[in-house]
């Protein structure tokens, strides 16, 4: 596996997004709901993946790594936005966006 900051891929690529989820070290660990979406150039959501990051996945520093495999073979050529949202039980939401293209 190679790490890359490349943002242009073909359907032959296998691409994973690595997301590191943190929780406050001085509080008990709680489940975190992770929701990933891919939106096309027209603003239409074309893919969604949801999973819960349970307390047992967090390490001693209260961090958990989550790998999300992007469905490049199902996407048509174009520009896309990957959005990953992490929501805690107290409804606090953090999000990150990454633009990429599928050739």
C-alpha positions, 0 to 999 in steps of 0.5 A, a space after each residue: 500500500 502506498 500513501 499519496 496526496 494525489 487527488 486524481 484517480 482512475 477506476 483501476 485504482 484502489 483508494 482508501 481515506 484514512 480518518 483519525 478520530 480523537 476524543 478528549 483524554 479526560 472524559 470516558 470514551 463514547 461511540 462516534 457515528 462516522 458518516 462518509 459521503 461522495 457528492 458529484 459536480 451537480 451536488 448530488 450525493 452518489 455514495 454514502 457509508 456509515 459506521 459506528 466507531 465503538 469505544 474498544 477501537 480507541 487506543 490509550 491516547 483516545 484516538 482511532 483510525 478508520 479506513 474508508 474505501 472509495 468506490 471508484 469503479 462505480 463513479 463516472 469520470 468527473 469531479 467529486 467531494 468526499 465529506 466525512 462527518 464524525 458525530 458524538 453522542 452529545 451531537 457535536 459534529 466535526 467534518 472534513 472535506 476532500 475534493 478528488 477527480 475520477 478520470 
